[in-house]
Structure formats: C-alpha cells, structure tokens
Amino acid sequence: MTSVQLPVELANPQETLEETDSGNQRVVRALYEALNSRDVEKVHSLLSPDLDWWFHGPPSHQFLMRLLTGAKPDDVDQTSFPPFRFDPQSFASFGPTVIVEGCDYDRSIAWVHAWTVTDGIITQVREYLNTSLTVTRLGNSPKSSPSSYSSSSSSSTAEIASYHCPSVWESSLSDRVGKSVPGLVLAI
C-alpha cells in the first residue's frame, strides 16, 4: 500500500494566512513611509502601474490622488494648512485587503484606505474621507448552503437569510472629527 503525503504548507493554513496578512501590512506600511518622505522611487515600486482607484468623499479632499500623481495642491489649501500627511493610526488585515485609518485633526478630516495587495504589489485602493466605514466578510451561513436554494419565487427571502455578513472591522476616527459623516459598508 502506498502512503499519500500532503504538502507541508497545507498542514496549517491559518498560519500561512497570518503570514500573508503581516506581509501585506508590511507593504502598505512601507508605502506610507515612502509617501510621507516623498520617496517617489519607493512609491512606484510598491504600486501597480495600473492601480485601481475608488474614492468616496468631497472632491476637494483628493489629497492621496494629488500626492501620487504629482498634481499641485489647491492654493487655498496651502495658505491655511501645511501639505497633507497620511499618518496611519491603525492597521487591520483580511487576506489581501489591508485597512488603514487616520485623521488630520487640524482639517477635521478622518480617512480610511482599503488597499489590496497582490504578490507584494498594491493593485487597488479604496479611499474614504469623512466617511464611517464598516467592513464585512461575505459568506454562507453554516446553516445552509447555496445548493439548497429552491427556484421558487419565495426563495429570494431564503437566499438573503442564508447569507451571513459578519462585521469584521469598523472605523472609529470619523466620530472624532466633530461632524456627522455618511456611513458605508465594504464587503470583502
């Protein structure tokens, strides 16, 4: 009888996931260091040349876009405030997604970035300014599986009820900017 050997990397998938999470966080932390030190070469080495970008917030608050593209800041912004710095205050990782939150108290701006890291390169950013963000993980509830759905018209309620979307992270700094902000949900 021949014995079957399983690959060692499958023995503890949770450990591999945690290593990926911390590696992805290192990439994103390196990006913020490069942004704040204005190290253009390092920024270019960490970002995909075709970075997928999604922005939610006032158009005048596109500080990251202006920084990455080299666009000139608004004259009004420069007369009242120094150049915008992204100083992260918290990090959280969920597989390829790294969530970073920070706040500029002088401008009363809270921000959240959701970065997607693929093979050590940042391929996507979702940017939220003055927006409360809740991150949920999509998945089937353990009580039923997609194969148990019926095709009848009453199945839509069963389909909705069978999905479980636990909240895995919530922004906290938006409460500190002293104003009401919209809330959004990011499903990963």
PEJO-V34267 format. One record per pair of residues at least 12 apart in sequence whose ideal C-beta (glycine too) atoms are under 10 Angstrom apart, sorted by the first residue. I is the first residue (numbers start at 0). GAP is how many residues later the second one is. D is the distance in Angstrom with one decimal. If there is no record, write none. Layout:
i:I gap:GAP d:D
i:I gap:GAP d:D
This chain:
i:16 gap:76 d:9.4
i:16 gap:77 d:9.5
i:16 gap:78 d:6.8
i:17 gap:75 d:8.8
i:19 gap:73 d:8.2
i:19 gap:75 d:6.9
i:19 gap:76 d:7.7
i:19 gap:97 d:8.7
i:20 gap:70 d:9.8
i:20 gap:71 d:9.0
i:20 gap:72 d:3.6
i:20 gap:73 d:7.4
i:20 gap:74 d:7.0
i:20 gap:75 d:9.0
i:20 gap:76 d:9.3
i:20 gap:77 d:8.0
i:20 gap:96 d:9.6
i:21 gap:69 d:9.9
i:21 gap:71 d:7.2
i:22 gap:70 d:9.1
i:22 gap:94 d:7.9
i:22 gap:97 d:7.3
i:23 gap:67 d:9.8
i:23 gap:69 d:5.6
i:23 gap:70 d:9.4
i:23 gap:71 d:8.0
i:23 gap:72 d:6.3
i:23 gap:73 d:7.9
i:23 gap:74 d:5.1
i:23 gap:91 d:7.8
i:23 gap:92 d:8.8
i:23 gap:93 d:4.0
i:23 gap:94 d:9.2
i:23 gap:96 d:8.4
i:23 gap:98 d:9.0
i:24 gap:66 d:5.4
i:24 gap:67 d:8.6
i:24 gap:68 d:5.2
i:24 gap:73 d:5.5
i:24 gap:74 d:9.9
i:24 gap:75 d:8.9
i:24 gap:90 d:9.4
i:24 gap:92 d:8.6
i:25 gap:72 d:9.5
i:25 gap:91 d:9.4
i:25 gap:94 d:9.1
i:26 gap:19 d:6.1
i:26 gap:20 d:9.9
i:26 gap:71 d:7.7
i:26 gap:88 d:8.1
i:26 gap:90 d:5.2
i:26 gap:91 d:10.0
i:26 gap:92 d:9.9
i:26 gap:93 d:5.9
i:26 gap:94 d:7.7
i:26 gap:95 d:6.5
i:27 gap:18 d:8.4
i:27 gap:60 d:8.3
i:27 gap:63 d:7.1
i:27 gap:65 d:8.6
i:27 gap:69 d:10.0
i:27 gap:70 d:4.5
i:27 gap:71 d:9.3
i:27 gap:72 d:6.3
i:27 gap:85 d:8.1
i:27 gap:87 d:5.0
i:27 gap:88 d:10.0
i:27 gap:89 d:6.8
i:27 gap:94 d:7.0
i:27 gap:97 d:9.6
i:28 gap:59 d:7.5
i:28 gap:62 d:7.2
i:28 gap:69 d:8.8
i:28 gap:71 d:8.6
i:29 gap:12 d:7.0
i:29 gap:13 d:9.4
i:29 gap:15 d:9.1
i:29 gap:16 d:6.1
i:29 gap:92 d:9.8
i:30 gap:12 d:6.7
i:30 gap:14 d:9.7
i:30 gap:15 d:4.8
i:30 gap:16 d:7.3
i:30 gap:37 d:10.0
i:30 gap:55 d:9.2
i:30 gap:57 d:9.8
i:30 gap:67 d:9.6
i:30 gap:69 d:9.3
i:30 gap:82 d:9.4
i:30 gap:84 d:7.6
i:30 gap:86 d:9.6
i:30 gap:91 d:6.4
i:30 gap:94 d:9.5
i:31 gap:14 d:10.0
i:31 gap:53 d:9.4
i:31 gap:54 d:5.8
i:31 gap:55 d:7.8
i:31 gap:56 d:5.5
i:31 gap:59 d:9.5
i:31 gap:68 d:7.3
i:31 gap:70 d:8.8
i:31 gap:81 d:9.1
i:32 gap:13 d:9.9
i:32 gap:55 d:9.8
i:33 gap:12 d:6.7
i:33 gap:13 d:9.5
i:34 gap:29 d:8.1
i:34 gap:32 d:6.2
i:34 gap:33 d:8.0
i:34 gap:49 d:10.0
i:34 gap:50 d:8.3
i:34 gap:51 d:5.9
i:35 gap:31 d:9.6
i:35 gap:47 d:9.9
i:35 gap:49 d:5.6
i:35 gap:50 d:6.7
i:35 gap:51 d:7.3
i:35 gap:52 d:9.7
i:37 gap:29 d:8.6
i:37 gap:45 d:9.3
i:39 gap:28 d:9.6
i:39 gap:30 d:8.4
i:42 gap:24 d:8.8
i:42 gap:25 d:7.0
i:42 gap:79 d:9.7
i:43 gap:24 d:9.6
i:44 gap:75 d:9.8
i:44 gap:76 d:8.5
i:45 gap:69 d:9.8
i:45 gap:71 d:9.1
i:45 gap:74 d:8.4
i:45 gap:75 d:6.8
i:45 gap:76 d:5.7
i:46 gap:21 d:7.5
i:46 gap:68 d:9.6
i:46 gap:74 d:7.1
i:46 gap:75 d:5.1
i:46 gap:76 d:8.4
i:46 gap:78 d:8.6
i:47 gap:68 d:9.5
i:47 gap:69 d:9.9
i:47 gap:70 d:7.8
i:47 gap:71 d:9.9
i:47 gap:73 d:5.3
i:47 gap:74 d:6.4
i:47 gap:75 d:4.6
i:47 gap:76 d:8.2
i:48 gap:72 d:9.5
i:49 gap:73 d:8.2
i:50 gap:17 d:7.9
i:50 gap:64 d:9.8
i:50 gap:65 d:9.7
i:50 gap:70 d:9.4
i:50 gap:71 d:6.9
i:50 gap:72 d:6.8
i:50 gap:73 d:6.9
i:50 gap:74 d:6.5
i:51 gap:64 d:7.8
i:51 gap:70 d:9.8
i:51 gap:71 d:6.4
i:51 gap:72 d:4.2
i:51 gap:73 d:7.5
i:51 gap:74 d:8.9
i:52 gap:12 d:7.2
i:52 gap:15 d:8.7
i:52 gap:71 d:7.6
i:52 gap:72 d:5.6
i:52 gap:73 d:8.1
i:52 gap:74 d:7.3
i:53 gap:60 d:8.6
i:53 gap:70 d:7.7
i:53 gap:71 d:7.3
i:53 gap:72 d:4.5
i:53 gap:73 d:7.0
i:53 gap:74 d:9.1
i:53 gap:132 d:9.8
i:54 gap:70 d:8.7
i:54 gap:71 d:8.0
i:54 gap:72 d:4.9
i:54 gap:73 d:8.2
i:54 gap:74 d:7.9
i:55 gap:56 d:9.3
i:55 gap:70 d:7.7
i:55 gap:71 d:7.0
i:55 gap:72 d:4.9
i:55 gap:73 d:7.2
i:55 gap:74 d:9.2
i:55 gap:75 d:5.5
i:55 gap:77 d:8.8
i:55 gap:126 d:8.2
i:55 gap:128 d:6.5
i:55 gap:130 d:9.9
i:56 gap:52 d:8.5
i:56 gap:53 d:9.8
i:56 gap:54 d:7.9
i:56 gap:55 d:9.9
i:56 gap:70 d:7.1
i:56 gap:71 d:6.4
i:56 gap:72 d:3.1
i:56 gap:73 d:5.8
i:56 gap:74 d:6.2
i:56 gap:124 d:9.3
i:56 gap:125 d:9.3
i:57 gap:51 d:9.2
i:57 gap:71 d:6.8
i:57 gap:72 d:7.2
i:59 gap:14 d:6.8
i:59 gap:16 d:8.6
i:59 gap:17 d:7.7
i:59 gap:69 d:9.6
i:60 gap:16 d:9.6
i:60 gap:23 d:8.8
i:60 gap:43 d:9.7
i:60 gap:46 d:8.5
i:60 gap:48 d:6.3
i:60 gap:50 d:8.2
i:60 gap:66 d:9.0
i:60 gap:68 d:4.4
i:60 gap:69 d:7.2
i:61 gap:22 d:10.0
i:61 gap:65 d:8.1
i:61 gap:67 d:8.2
i:62 gap:14 d:8.5
i:62 gap:20 d:8.5
i:62 gap:21 d:3.9
i:62 gap:22 d:9.0
i:62 gap:23 d:7.6
i:62 gap:41 d:8.6
i:62 gap:44 d:9.3
i:62 gap:46 d:8.3
i:62 gap:48 d:8.3
i:62 gap:64 d:9.1
i:62 gap:66 d:8.1
i:63 gap:20 d:8.3
i:63 gap:22 d:6.9
i:63 gap:47 d:8.2
i:63 gap:49 d:7.4
i:63 gap:61 d:7.5
i:63 gap:63 d:5.8
i:63 gap:65 d:8.9
i:64 gap:60 d:9.7
i:64 gap:62 d:8.0
i:65 gap:17 d:9.5
i:65 gap:18 d:8.1
i:66 gap:16 d:8.2
i:66 gap:17 d:7.2
i:66 gap:18 d:9.4
i:66 gap:19 d:8.0
i:67 gap:57 d:9.1
i:76 gap:30 d:8.7
i:79 gap:26 d:8.9
i:79 gap:27 d:8.5
i:80 gap:23 d:8.2
i:80 gap:25 d:6.1
i:80 gap:26 d:6.0
i:81 gap:24 d:8.4
i:83 gap:20 d:6.6
i:83 gap:22 d:9.9
i:83 gap:23 d:7.7
i:83 gap:25 d:8.3
i:83 gap:27 d:9.4
i:84 gap:17 d:8.9
i:84 gap:19 d:7.6
i:85 gap:14 d:8.2
i:85 gap:16 d:6.0
i:85 gap:18 d:8.6
i:85 gap:25 d:7.2
i:85 gap:27 d:7.8
i:86 gap:15 d:5.4
i:86 gap:16 d:8.3
i:86 gap:17 d:8.0
i:87 gap:12 d:4.7
i:87 gap:13 d:7.1
i:87 gap:14 d:5.0
i:87 gap:15 d:10.0
i:87 gap:23 d:9.4
i:87 gap:25 d:8.4
i:88 gap:12 d:5.8
i:88 gap:13 d:4.9
i:88 gap:14 d:6.5
i:88 gap:21 d:9.6
i:88 gap:22 d:9.9
i:88 gap:83 d:9.1
i:88 gap:84 d:6.7
i:89 gap:12 d:8.0
i:89 gap:22 d:9.5
i:89 gap:79 d:9.2
i:89 gap:81 d:8.9
i:89 gap:82 d:7.7
i:89 gap:83 d:8.1
i:90 gap:24 d:9.9
i:91 gap:22 d:9.8
i:91 gap:43 d:7.9
i:91 gap:76 d:8.0
i:91 gap:77 d:5.0
i:91 gap:78 d:10.0
i:92 gap:22 d:9.6
i:92 gap:24 d:8.9
i:92 gap:76 d:9.7
i:93 gap:20 d:9.4
i:93 gap:41 d:7.1
i:93 gap:43 d:6.9
i:93 gap:74 d:6.2
i:93 gap:75 d:7.5
i:93 gap:94 d:5.6
i:94 gap:21 d:9.3
i:94 gap:22 d:9.3
i:94 gap:42 d:9.3
i:94 gap:93 d:7.5
i:95 gap:19 d:8.8
i:95 gap:20 d:5.3
i:95 gap:21 d:5.5
i:95 gap:22 d:6.2
i:95 gap:23 d:9.5
i:95 gap:26 d:10.0
i:95 gap:27 d:8.5
i:95 gap:28 d:8.9
i:95 gap:92 d:8.8
i:96 gap:17 d:5.9
i:96 gap:18 d:7.1
i:96 gap:19 d:5.8
i:96 gap:20 d:8.0
i:96 gap:27 d:8.8
i:96 gap:29 d:9.0
i:96 gap:38 d:7.9
i:96 gap:40 d:9.8
i:96 gap:71 d:9.8
i:96 gap:72 d:9.6
i:96 gap:89 d:8.5
i:96 gap:91 d:5.2
i:97 gap:15 d:8.2
i:97 gap:16 d:7.5
i:97 gap:17 d:4.6
i:97 gap:18 d:8.0
i:97 gap:19 d:6.2
i:97 gap:24 d:8.7
i:97 gap:27 d:9.9
i:98 gap:13 d:6.6
i:98 gap:14 d:7.4
i:98 gap:15 d:5.4
i:98 gap:16 d:7.9
i:98 gap:27 d:9.4
i:98 gap:29 d:10.0
i:98 gap:34 d:7.9
i:98 gap:36 d:6.1
i:98 gap:69 d:9.1
i:98 gap:70 d:5.6
i:98 gap:71 d:10.0
i:98 gap:72 d:8.5
i:98 gap:87 d:8.3
i:98 gap:89 d:9.2
i:99 gap:12 d:7.1
i:99 gap:13 d:4.7
i:99 gap:14 d:8.0
i:99 gap:15 d:6.9
i:99 gap:25 d:9.8
i:100 gap:12 d:8.0
i:100 gap:27 d:9.3
i:100 gap:32 d:8.2
i:100 gap:68 d:9.0
i:100 gap:69 d:9.8
i:100 gap:70 d:5.6
i:100 gap:71 d:7.2
i:100 gap:72 d:5.5
i:100 gap:73 d:8.8
i:101 gap:71 d:7.0
i:102 gap:27 d:9.9
i:102 gap:68 d:9.9
i:102 gap:69 d:9.6
i:102 gap:70 d:4.3
i:102 gap:71 d:8.4
i:102 gap:73 d:6.3
i:102 gap:74 d:6.6
i:103 gap:25 d:9.6
i:103 gap:69 d:9.9
i:103 gap:73 d:8.8
i:104 gap:68 d:9.4
i:104 gap:71 d:7.6
i:104 gap:72 d:7.6
i:104 gap:73 d:9.3
i:106 gap:22 d:9.9
i:106 gap:23 d:9.7
i:106 gap:70 d:8.7
i:107 gap:22 d:8.0
i:107 gap:68 d:9.0
i:107 gap:69 d:4.5
i:107 gap:70 d:5.9
i:107 gap:71 d:6.7
i:108 gap:20 d:5.9
i:108 gap:21 d:5.9
i:108 gap:64 d:9.6
i:108 gap:65 d:9.7
i:108 gap:68 d:6.5
i:109 gap:18 d:8.6
i:109 gap:19 d:7.4
i:109 gap:20 d:5.9
i:109 gap:21 d:7.9
i:109 gap:22 d:8.3
i:109 gap:23 d:9.6
i:109 gap:61 d:7.1
i:109 gap:62 d:8.9
i:109 gap:63 d:4.2
i:109 gap:64 d:4.3
i:109 gap:65 d:8.2
i:109 gap:66 d:6.8
i:109 gap:67 d:4.9
i:109 gap:68 d:10.0
i:109 gap:69 d:9.5
i:109 gap:71 d:7.2
i:110 gap:16 d:7.0
i:110 gap:17 d:6.7
i:110 gap:18 d:5.0
i:110 gap:19 d:7.8
i:110 gap:20 d:8.5
i:110 gap:22 d:9.8
i:110 gap:60 d:9.2
i:110 gap:62 d:8.1
i:110 gap:63 d:9.0
i:110 gap:66 d:9.9
i:111 gap:14 d:8.3
i:111 gap:15 d:7.7
i:111 gap:16 d:4.4
i:111 gap:17 d:8.2
i:111 gap:18 d:9.9
i:111 gap:19 d:7.0
i:111 gap:20 d:8.6
i:111 gap:21 d:4.7
i:111 gap:23 d:9.1
i:111 gap:57 d:9.4
i:111 gap:59 d:5.2
i:111 gap:60 d:10.0
i:111 gap:61 d:8.1
i:111 gap:62 d:8.0
i:111 gap:72 d:9.4
i:111 gap:74 d:8.7
i:112 gap:12 d:5.8
i:112 gap:13 d:7.2
i:112 gap:14 d:5.5
i:112 gap:15 d:7.6
i:112 gap:16 d:9.7
i:112 gap:20 d:9.9
i:113 gap:12 d:4.2
i:113 gap:13 d:8.0
i:113 gap:14 d:7.7
i:113 gap:19 d:7.8
i:113 gap:21 d:7.4
i:113 gap:55 d:9.6
i:113 gap:72 d:5.9
i:113 gap:74 d:8.1
i:114 gap:12 d:9.6
i:115 gap:72 d:9.2
i:125 gap:58 d:9.6
i:125 gap:60 d:6.6
i:127 gap:43 d:7.8
i:127 gap:46 d:8.7
i:127 gap:53 d:9.3
i:127 gap:54 d:9.3
i:127 gap:55 d:10.0
i:127 gap:56 d:6.7
i:127 gap:58 d:8.3
i:128 gap:45 d:9.6
i:128 gap:52 d:9.0
i:129 gap:44 d:6.7
i:129 gap:47 d:6.5
i:129 gap:49 d:7.4
i:129 gap:50 d:9.5
i:129 gap:51 d:4.8
i:129 gap:52 d:8.0
i:130 gap:40 d:7.8
i:130 gap:43 d:6.7
i:130 gap:50 d:5.6
i:130 gap:51 d:5.5
i:130 gap:52 d:7.1
i:130 gap:53 d:5.7
i:131 gap:38 d:7.7
i:131 gap:39 d:5.4
i:131 gap:40 d:8.9
i:131 gap:41 d:9.2
i:131 gap:42 d:4.4
i:131 gap:43 d:7.7
i:131 gap:48 d:9.3
i:131 gap:49 d:5.4
i:131 gap:50 d:7.1
i:131 gap:51 d:4.2
i:131 gap:52 d:7.3
i:131 gap:53 d:9.9
i:132 gap:36 d:8.0
i:132 gap:37 d:7.3
i:132 gap:38 d:4.5
i:132 gap:41 d:7.8
i:132 gap:48 d:9.7
i:132 gap:49 d:9.8
i:132 gap:50 d:7.5
i:132 gap:51 d:5.7
i:132 gap:52 d:7.7
i:132 gap:53 d:6.0
i:133 gap:31 d:9.9
i:133 gap:33 d:5.5
i:133 gap:34 d:8.9
i:133 gap:35 d:7.4
i:133 gap:36 d:5.0
i:133 gap:37 d:7.5
i:133 gap:49 d:6.9
i:133 gap:50 d:7.4
i:133 gap:51 d:5.0
i:133 gap:52 d:7.3
i:133 gap:53 d:9.6
i:134 gap:31 d:9.9
i:134 gap:32 d:7.1
i:134 gap:33 d:5.4
i:134 gap:34 d:4.2
i:134 gap:35 d:7.4
i:134 gap:36 d:8.7
i:134 gap:49 d:9.9
i:134 gap:50 d:7.7
i:134 gap:51 d:4.9
i:134 gap:52 d:7.9
i:134 gap:53 d:6.2
i:135 gap:28 d:9.4
i:135 gap:29 d:4.3
i:135 gap:30 d:6.4
i:135 gap:31 d:5.4
i:135 gap:32 d:6.5
i:135 gap:33 d:8.7
i:135 gap:34 d:9.8
i:135 gap:49 d:5.8
i:135 gap:50 d:7.3
i:135 gap:51 d:5.2
i:135 gap:52 d:7.3
i:136 gap:27 d:8.8
i:136 gap:28 d:6.9
i:136 gap:29 d:5.9
i:136 gap:30 d:8.5
i:136 gap:31 d:5.2
i:136 gap:32 d:9.4
i:136 gap:50 d:7.6
i:136 gap:51 d:5.8
i:137 gap:25 d:7.0
i:137 gap:26 d:8.6
i:137 gap:27 d:5.8
i:137 gap:28 d:9.5
i:137 gap:49 d:5.0
i:137 gap:50 d:7.1
i:138 gap:24 d:7.3
i:138 gap:25 d:6.1
i:138 gap:26 d:7.5
i:138 gap:27 d:8.1
i:138 gap:48 d:10.0
i:139 gap:22 d:6.5
i:139 gap:23 d:6.4
i:139 gap:24 d:7.0
i:140 gap:20 d:8.1
i:140 gap:21 d:5.6
i:140 gap:22 d:6.5
i:140 gap:23 d:3.8
i:140 gap:24 d:9.4
i:140 gap:25 d:9.8
i:141 gap:22 d:7.8
i:142 gap:18 d:9.0
i:142 gap:19 d:7.0
i:142 gap:21 d:8.5
i:143 gap:14 d:7.8
i:143 gap:15 d:9.4
i:143 gap:17 d:8.4
i:143 gap:18 d:4.4
i:143 gap:19 d:9.3
i:143 gap:20 d:10.0
i:144 gap:17 d:8.0
i:145 gap:13 d:8.4
i:145 gap:16 d:7.7
i:145 gap:17 d:9.2
i:147 gap:14 d:7.7
i:148 gap:13 d:7.5
i:164 gap:20 d:8.2
i:164 gap:22 d:6.7
i:166 gap:18 d:8.5
i:167 gap:18 d:9.9
i:167 gap:20 d:7.8
i:168 gap:17 d:8.8
i:168 gap:19 d:9.4
i:169 gap:13 d:9.5
i:169 gap:15 d:10.0
i:170 gap:12 d:8.9
i:170 gap:13 d:9.6
